[in-house]
Amino acid sequence: MTLKTALAAAILAVAVLPTTAAVSATTPAATAATSQAGLRAGARTASATTTSYADWPTYHGGNTRSGYAITAKHIGSTAPTLAWSLNLDGAVYGQPIIVDHGITIVATENNSVYRLSNNSVVWRKNLAASVPRSSLPCGDIDPTGITGTPAYDATTNTVIVVSLVGSPSIHHVATGLDPATGAVKWSRTVDVPASVSGIDPKAMQERGALIVSGRRVYIPYGGLAGDCSSYRGSVVGLDLDHPTTATLWNFTVPTSREGGIWSTPGPVENPGGGLLVSVGNGATAGTGTYDYTDSVLKLAGQQIIDSFSPSVWRNDNASDLDLGSQGPQIVGNYVFAAGKNGNAYLLNRGKLGGIGGQLSSMSLCNSFGGAATVGNEVFVPCTDGVRAVRVNSNGTMTVLWHAASNINGTPTAGAGYIWALDYGAGVLHALNPSTGASVYSLPVGSVNRFAAPALYAGAVFVGTLSGIKVYHW
């Protein structure tokens, strides 16, 4: 079923979607037809008096990072209006999360975590002084505190954040908090173990989103803007049942330098096992030995169990044109990958293909951030305007539309629209999912280029450089 057909079907029929008892934000996407019809029709429950909405407990709503709020309330004939706007104590770089049946959590670069509700602060917990740019070897965030999107552990009802802390030396600390009260449950240092060579903790940036999977929280690391000093892309895993005592799980990219795992979606849970990560350019170019950079990797047991790299990986490394800028996107049995070199690659999720082993590829765009997926369609954060790409059943790809060039932020899907920022102008656009045309434009103010809207119930949440904006319908 095409998007246009699904839209027509939704108009002619009464769409009844499952409540959150049946639809989990962490489960794989539904079938293409059901998902696309739901995107048009919005969430309606069988009960006329009770509505249940899925939380948004991690980046893009779930561990597969689909970015699709399947239960979001459909927008009617009235445009969204500003519900509330709050100035916080620092810039918000991570995506807001919504946990435990509607609790809104936001973290700032001042190392503060907030619970927000109806234009007010329920609680604020400042975890430590943030680190000024002058104390780091390079970078573009000043000061630096909590950058990666937090994650929620439903088993222990805990929100987990990672802070950059400057005393007694610069290091990263994971903290678990009670979402209802802000009480600190535990904290510990989560830097890559000192036994791993080629790493200066000051040069490691925790920009990618955290993910809770298999009773661990996984924490990705890349380098600071400017690629200075000694860093190597890594993922650290923390046992959530024994957070202060268990040995850290650790994977580091087998390159001598760089290979950052820094894309904002962070690790992606692969249905059936393992984590998928995208890796930036590494030290090897020319005739050097393959070092698993400019790649999509599948990780398990602290090892690489599968990989893909373009056949031009050496040239990509030499020119900083790698796949590390966009997270891997799961589309059924496929993985969609794109990055800085202008090409998109479609991979077999069960066997990624190694060097040059894609099922298909095409020239598409330079992509930075996280994509969104509805059924078999991927909405890609292109620097010259979001594109919609259909993944065909024969393993090929087709571009469906190209949004205006200024609408270039990370897209999110739900409530009948594709939501994406014009991050230069600080405007959030609600796009027609069949054409890419902007239907609503909502001013949000200054945002970082990787800002990603979150959807819950009948509202959209956008972290800004001064706090948060929330529109509702």
C-alpha positions as CSV (number, residue, x, y, z in Angstrom):
1,M,0.0,0.0,0.0
2,T,1.4,3.4,-1.0
3,L,1.3,6.4,1.3
4,K,-1.3,8.1,-0.9
5,T,-3.5,5.0,-0.8
6,A,-3.1,4.6,2.9
7,L,-4.1,8.3,3.4
8,A,-7.3,7.8,1.4
9,A,-8.1,4.6,3.3
10,A,-7.7,6.4,6.6
11,I,-10.1,9.1,5.5
12,L,-12.8,6.7,4.4
13,A,-12.5,4.3,7.4
14,V,-12.6,4.6,11.1
15,A,-9.1,3.7,12.2
16,V,-8.7,1.8,15.5
17,L,-5.1,1.4,16.7
18,P,-4.0,-0.6,19.7
19,T,-3.5,1.1,23.0
20,T,-0.1,1.1,24.6
21,A,-0.9,-2.2,26.3
22,A,-0.5,-3.7,22.8
23,V,1.9,-1.3,21.2
24,S,5.4,-0.8,22.8
25,A,7.7,2.0,21.9
26,T,10.6,-0.5,22.0
27,T,9.1,-3.1,19.6
28,P,9.9,-3.3,15.9
29,A,7.7,-1.3,13.5
30,A,4.4,-2.8,12.4
31,T,3.7,-3.8,8.8
32,A,4.1,-1.1,6.2
33,A,0.3,-0.8,5.5
34,T,-0.7,-0.6,9.1
35,S,2.1,1.8,10.0
36,Q,1.4,4.1,7.1
37,A,-2.4,4.1,7.7
38,G,-1.7,4.9,11.3
39,L,0.5,7.8,10.4
40,R,-2.4,9.4,8.5
41,A,-5.2,8.5,10.9
42,G,-3.5,9.1,14.2
43,A,-4.1,7.1,17.4
44,R,-7.6,6.3,18.4
45,T,-8.5,3.7,21.0
46,A,-11.5,1.5,21.1
47,S,-12.8,3.4,24.1
48,A,-14.5,6.8,23.5
49,T,-13.5,7.9,27.0
50,T,-10.0,6.6,27.6
51,T,-6.9,7.2,25.5
52,S,-3.6,5.6,26.2
53,Y,-0.3,6.8,24.7
54,A,3.1,5.1,24.4
55,D,5.9,6.8,26.2
56,W,9.0,8.1,24.4
57,P,11.7,6.6,26.8
58,T,14.8,6.8,24.6
59,Y,16.0,8.6,21.4
60,H,13.4,8.3,18.6
61,G,11.0,6.6,20.9
62,G,12.4,3.1,21.0
63,N,15.5,0.9,20.7
64,T,15.2,0.4,17.0
65,R,15.2,4.3,16.7
66,S,12.2,4.3,14.3
67,G,11.2,7.8,15.2
68,Y,7.6,6.9,14.7
69,A,5.1,7.8,17.5
70,I,2.5,5.3,16.4
71,T,0.0,6.2,19.2
72,A,0.3,10.0,18.9
73,K,-3.0,11.9,18.8
74,H,-4.0,12.9,15.3
75,I,-4.0,16.6,14.4
76,G,-7.4,17.8,13.4
77,S,-8.4,20.9,11.5
78,T,-6.7,23.3,13.9
79,A,-3.0,24.1,13.8
80,P,-0.8,23.2,16.7
81,T,-0.4,26.0,19.2
82,L,2.3,26.9,21.7
83,A,1.5,25.0,25.0
84,W,4.6,26.1,27.0
85,S,8.1,27.4,26.7
86,L,10.7,27.3,29.5
87,N,14.1,28.7,29.8
88,L,16.4,26.2,31.6
89,D,19.9,26.6,33.0
90,G,21.7,25.5,29.8
91,A,21.4,24.3,26.2
92,V,19.5,21.1,25.5
93,Y,21.3,18.9,23.0
94,G,19.7,15.5,23.7
95,Q,16.1,14.7,22.7
96,P,13.5,15.1,25.5
97,I,12.2,11.8,26.8
98,I,8.8,10.9,28.2
99,V,8.7,8.1,30.7
100,D,6.5,6.3,33.2
101,H,3.2,7.3,31.7
102,G,3.9,10.9,30.8
103,I,6.8,12.2,32.9
104,T,8.8,14.7,30.8
105,I,12.6,14.6,31.4
106,V,15.1,17.1,29.8
107,A,18.9,17.3,30.4
108,T,21.1,20.3,29.8
109,E,24.7,21.1,29.1
110,N,24.9,22.6,32.6
111,N,24.7,19.0,34.0
112,S,21.1,19.5,35.2
113,V,18.2,17.1,34.8
114,Y,14.7,18.4,34.9
115,R,11.2,17.0,35.3
116,L,8.8,19.4,33.5
117,S,5.1,19.7,33.4
118,N,2.6,22.3,32.1
119,N,5.1,25.1,31.8
120,S,6.6,24.5,35.2
121,V,9.6,22.8,36.7
122,V,8.6,19.9,39.0
123,W,12.2,19.2,40.0
124,R,15.7,20.1,39.0
125,K,18.8,18.0,39.9
126,N,22.2,19.6,39.2
127,L,24.7,16.7,39.2
128,A,28.0,18.6,38.9
129,A,29.7,21.6,37.5
130,S,29.9,21.4,33.7
131,V,33.3,21.7,31.8
132,P,34.1,24.9,30.0
133,R,35.3,24.7,26.4
134,S,38.7,26.2,27.5
135,S,39.4,23.1,29.5
136,L,39.0,20.8,26.5
137,P,41.5,20.3,23.6
138,C,38.9,21.3,21.1
139,G,35.1,21.2,20.7
140,D,32.1,23.4,19.8
141,I,29.9,23.1,23.0
142,D,30.5,25.6,25.8
143,P,30.1,24.5,28.5
144,T,29.8,20.7,28.0
145,G,27.7,18.7,30.5
146,I,25.0,16.2,29.4
147,T,25.0,16.0,25.6
148,G,23.7,12.5,24.6
149,T,20.0,11.7,25.0
150,P,19.2,10.0,28.3
151,A,17.6,6.6,28.5
152,Y,15.0,5.0,30.8
153,D,15.2,1.6,32.5
154,A,11.6,0.5,33.0
155,T,12.6,-2.5,35.1
156,T,14.0,-0.3,37.9
157,N,12.1,2.9,37.0
158,T,15.3,4.8,36.5
159,V,16.4,7.6,34.1
160,I,20.1,7.4,33.2
161,V,22.2,10.3,32.0
162,V,25.9,10.7,31.4
163,S,27.6,13.9,32.5
164,L,31.0,15.3,31.6
165,V,32.6,16.3,35.0
166,G,35.7,18.4,35.5
167,S,36.8,17.5,39.1
168,P,39.2,16.1,40.2
169,S,39.9,15.5,36.5
170,I,37.8,15.5,33.4
171,H,35.8,12.3,33.2
172,H,32.3,10.9,32.4
173,V,29.8,9.9,35.1
174,A,26.6,7.9,34.6
175,T,23.8,8.7,37.1
176,G,20.5,6.9,37.7
177,L,17.6,9.1,38.9
178,D,14.1,8.5,40.1
179,P,11.9,10.2,37.4
180,A,9.2,11.1,39.9
181,T,11.3,12.8,42.5
182,G,14.8,13.4,41.0
183,A,16.5,11.4,43.7
184,V,19.9,10.0,42.7
185,K,19.8,6.2,43.0
186,W,23.4,5.6,41.9
187,S,26.4,7.0,40.0
188,R,29.8,5.8,38.7
189,T,32.5,6.8,36.3
190,V,32.0,5.3,32.8
191,D,35.0,6.2,30.8
192,V,36.7,3.7,28.6
193,P,39.0,1.5,30.7
194,A,42.5,2.9,31.1
195,S,43.9,-0.4,29.6
196,V,42.6,0.6,26.2
197,S,45.4,2.5,24.3
198,G,45.1,5.7,22.3
199,I,42.5,7.4,24.4
200,D,42.5,10.7,26.4
201,P,39.3,11.0,28.3
202,K,39.3,14.8,27.7
203,A,39.1,14.1,24.0
204,M,36.2,11.7,24.2
205,Q,32.7,13.1,23.6
206,E,29.5,11.3,24.7
207,R,27.2,12.8,22.0
208,G,25.2,9.7,20.9
209,A,22.1,8.6,22.7
210,L,22.2,6.0,25.5
211,I,20.3,2.8,25.0
212,V,19.0,0.2,27.6
213,S,19.1,-3.3,26.2
214,G,19.5,-6.7,27.8
215,R,19.9,-5.2,31.4
216,R,22.7,-2.9,30.4
217,V,22.8,0.7,29.4
218,Y,25.2,1.2,26.5
219,I,27.1,4.5,26.2
220,P,28.7,5.5,22.9
221,Y,31.8,7.7,22.5
222,G,33.3,9.7,19.7
223,G,35.6,12.7,19.5
224,L,35.1,16.4,20.0
225,A,34.4,18.7,17.0
226,G,37.8,19.3,15.5
227,D,39.0,15.7,15.9
228,C,41.8,16.7,18.2
229,S,44.0,14.7,20.6
230,S,43.7,11.0,21.2
231,Y,40.3,9.3,20.8
232,R,38.9,6.1,19.5
233,G,35.3,5.3,18.9
234,S,34.0,3.1,21.8
235,V,30.9,1.8,23.5
236,V,30.8,1.2,27.2
237,G,28.1,-1.0,28.8
238,L,27.0,-0.7,32.4
239,D,25.2,-3.5,34.2
240,L,21.9,-2.0,35.5
241,D,21.3,-4.7,38.1
242,H,24.7,-3.9,39.7
243,P,25.6,-0.4,38.4
244,T,28.2,0.5,41.0
245,T,30.1,-2.8,41.3
246,A,30.0,-4.7,38.0
247,T,32.9,-4.6,35.5
248,L,32.2,-2.3,32.5
249,W,31.5,-3.9,29.2
250,N,33.6,-2.3,26.5
251,F,34.1,-2.2,22.8
252,T,36.6,0.0,21.0
253,V,37.0,0.3,17.2
254,P,40.2,-1.4,16.1
255,T,41.8,1.6,14.5
256,S,44.8,3.5,15.9
257,R,42.8,6.8,16.0
258,E,39.4,8.3,15.5
259,G,36.6,6.0,14.2
260,G,34.1,7.9,16.4
261,I,30.7,6.4,17.3
262,W,29.1,9.8,17.6
263,S,25.9,9.9,15.6
264,T,23.1,11.3,17.7
265,P,20.9,8.1,17.6
266,G,23.6,6.1,19.3
267,P,23.5,2.3,19.2
268,V,20.5,0.7,17.6
269,E,19.1,-2.6,18.9
270,N,19.0,-5.2,16.2
271,P,15.9,-7.4,16.4
272,G,17.2,-10.9,17.0
273,G,20.4,-9.8,18.8
274,G,23.3,-7.4,18.8
275,L,23.7,-3.7,18.5
276,L,24.2,-1.7,15.3
277,V,26.5,1.3,15.3
278,S,27.8,3.7,12.6
279,V,31.5,4.5,12.7
280,G,33.3,7.6,11.5
281,N,36.5,8.0,9.5
282,G,39.6,6.3,11.0
283,A,43.4,6.5,10.7
284,T,43.7,4.1,7.7
285,A,43.7,5.5,4.2
286,G,45.8,4.8,1.0
287,T,46.9,1.2,1.1
288,G,46.5,0.6,4.8
289,T,44.8,-2.4,6.4
290,Y,41.0,-2.3,6.9
291,D,40.3,-1.0,10.4
292,Y,36.4,-1.2,10.6
293,T,36.0,2.5,10.2
294,D,33.6,4.3,7.7
295,S,31.3,1.4,8.5
296,V,28.2,-0.1,10.0
297,L,29.1,-2.6,12.7
298,K,27.0,-5.2,14.5
299,L,28.3,-5.7,18.0
300,A,27.8,-8.5,20.5
301,G,29.9,-9.9,23.4
302,Q,32.3,-6.9,23.1
303,Q,33.2,-8.0,19.6
304,I,32.3,-7.2,15.9
305,I,30.1,-10.0,14.6
306,D,29.2,-8.4,11.3
307,S,30.1,-5.3,9.3
308,F,29.6,-3.2,6.2
309,S,31.9,-0.6,4.6
310,P,31.7,1.1,1.2
311,S,34.3,-0.1,-1.3
312,V,35.6,3.5,-1.3
313,W,36.2,3.4,2.5
314,R,39.9,4.4,2.2
315,N,39.0,7.5,0.1
316,D,36.1,8.3,2.6
317,N,38.6,8.1,5.5
318,A,41.1,10.4,3.7
319,S,38.4,13.0,2.9
320,D,36.3,12.8,6.1
321,L,33.3,11.4,4.1
322,D,32.3,8.6,6.3
323,L,29.1,6.9,7.5
324,G,29.5,8.0,11.0
325,S,27.2,11.1,10.8
326,Q,23.9,9.2,10.5
327,G,22.7,6.3,12.6
328,P,21.8,2.9,11.0
329,Q,18.1,2.7,10.2
330,I,16.3,-0.6,10.4
331,V,13.7,-1.1,7.7
332,G,12.2,-4.6,8.2
333,N,14.9,-7.1,7.1
334,Y,17.1,-4.3,5.7
335,V,19.4,-1.6,7.2
336,F,19.5,1.8,5.5
337,A,22.8,3.6,5.9
338,A,23.9,7.1,4.7
339,G,26.5,9.6,5.8
340,K,28.8,12.3,4.4
341,N,29.8,10.9,1.0
342,G,26.4,11.6,-0.6
343,N,25.4,7.9,-1.1
344,A,22.8,5.8,0.5
345,Y,23.3,2.0,1.0
346,L,20.8,-0.7,1.6
347,L,22.1,-3.7,3.6
348,N,20.8,-7.2,4.4
349,R,20.2,-7.0,8.2
350,G,21.1,-10.7,8.6
351,K,24.4,-10.4,6.7
352,L,25.6,-6.8,6.4
353,G,27.9,-7.7,3.5
354,G,31.5,-6.6,4.4
355,I,33.4,-4.3,2.2
356,G,31.3,-3.2,-0.8
357,G,28.6,-5.8,0.0
358,Q,25.5,-3.6,-0.1
359,L,22.3,-4.9,-1.8
360,S,21.9,-1.6,-3.6
361,S,23.2,1.9,-3.4
362,M,22.3,5.3,-4.9
363,S,23.4,8.9,-4.9
364,L,21.2,10.7,-2.3
365,C,22.6,13.4,-0.1
366,N,24.9,14.3,2.8
367,S,23.1,13.1,5.9
368,F,23.6,14.1,9.5
369,G,21.5,13.0,12.5
370,G,18.8,10.3,12.8
371,A,16.4,9.1,10.2
372,A,12.7,8.0,10.8
373,T,11.0,5.0,9.5
374,V,7.3,4.3,8.8
375,G,6.7,0.9,7.3
376,N,9.0,0.6,4.3
377,E,9.7,4.4,4.0
378,V,12.7,6.2,5.4
379,F,12.7,9.9,6.1
380,V,16.4,11.0,5.8
381,P,18.0,14.1,7.5
382,C,19.7,15.5,4.4
383,T,21.6,18.8,4.7
384,D,19.8,20.2,1.6
385,G,16.3,19.1,2.7
386,V,14.7,16.0,4.2
387,R,14.1,13.2,1.6
388,A,11.6,10.3,1.7
389,V,13.0,7.0,0.4
390,R,11.0,3.9,-0.2
391,V,12.8,0.6,0.4
392,N,11.4,-1.8,-2.2
393,S,10.8,-5.5,-1.7
394,N,13.6,-6.4,-4.2
395,G,16.2,-4.6,-2.2
396,T,16.3,-1.4,-4.2
397,M,15.5,2.2,-3.2
398,T,13.3,4.9,-4.7
399,V,13.2,8.6,-3.7
400,L,9.6,9.7,-3.2
401,W,10.0,13.4,-2.4
402,H,12.5,16.1,-1.4
403,A,11.5,18.7,1.1
404,A,12.5,22.4,0.9
405,S,16.3,22.7,1.2
406,N,16.0,24.7,4.5
407,I,14.1,21.9,6.2
408,N,17.2,19.9,7.1
409,G,16.9,18.6,10.6
410,T,16.4,15.1,12.1
411,P,12.8,14.0,11.2
412,T,10.2,12.4,13.5
413,A,7.0,10.8,12.4
414,G,3.6,10.8,14.0
415,A,0.1,12.5,14.4
416,G,-0.2,12.4,10.6
417,Y,3.0,14.3,9.7
418,I,6.7,14.2,9.4
419,W,8.3,16.7,11.8
420,A,11.6,18.3,11.0
421,L,13.5,21.5,11.9
422,D,14.9,24.2,9.8
423,Y,17.6,24.4,12.3
424,G,19.2,27.6,10.8
425,A,16.0,29.6,11.3
426,G,14.8,27.8,14.4
427,V,11.5,26.7,12.9
428,L,9.8,23.3,13.3
429,H,7.9,22.1,10.2
430,A,5.1,19.5,10.0
431,L,5.4,18.0,6.5
432,N,2.8,16.2,4.5
433,P,4.1,12.6,4.5
434,S,3.0,12.0,0.9
435,T,4.6,15.1,-0.7
436,G,7.1,16.7,1.8
437,A,5.2,20.0,1.6
438,S,5.3,22.1,4.8
439,V,1.7,22.2,6.3
440,Y,2.6,23.9,9.6
441,S,5.6,26.0,10.6
442,L,6.2,26.5,14.3
443,P,8.9,28.9,15.7
444,V,11.0,27.3,18.4
445,G,14.1,29.6,18.6
446,S,17.8,28.7,18.4
447,V,18.5,25.0,18.3
448,N,21.6,22.8,17.7
449,R,21.8,21.2,14.3
450,F,21.1,17.8,15.7
451,A,18.0,18.7,17.6
452,A,15.3,16.1,17.2
453,P,11.6,16.6,18.1
454,A,9.9,14.1,20.4
455,L,6.2,13.2,20.2
456,Y,3.9,12.2,23.0
457,A,0.0,12.1,23.1
458,G,-1.0,15.4,21.4
459,A,2.2,17.4,21.7
460,V,5.7,17.8,20.1
461,F,8.7,18.7,22.3
462,V,11.8,20.5,21.0
463,G,15.0,21.1,23.1
464,T,16.6,24.4,22.3
465,L,19.8,26.2,23.1
466,S,18.0,28.0,26.0
467,G,15.5,25.3,27.2
468,I,12.4,23.7,25.6
469,K,9.4,24.6,23.4
470,V,6.2,22.4,23.4
471,Y,3.4,22.7,20.9
472,H,0.1,20.8,21.3
473,W,-3.1,20.1,19.4
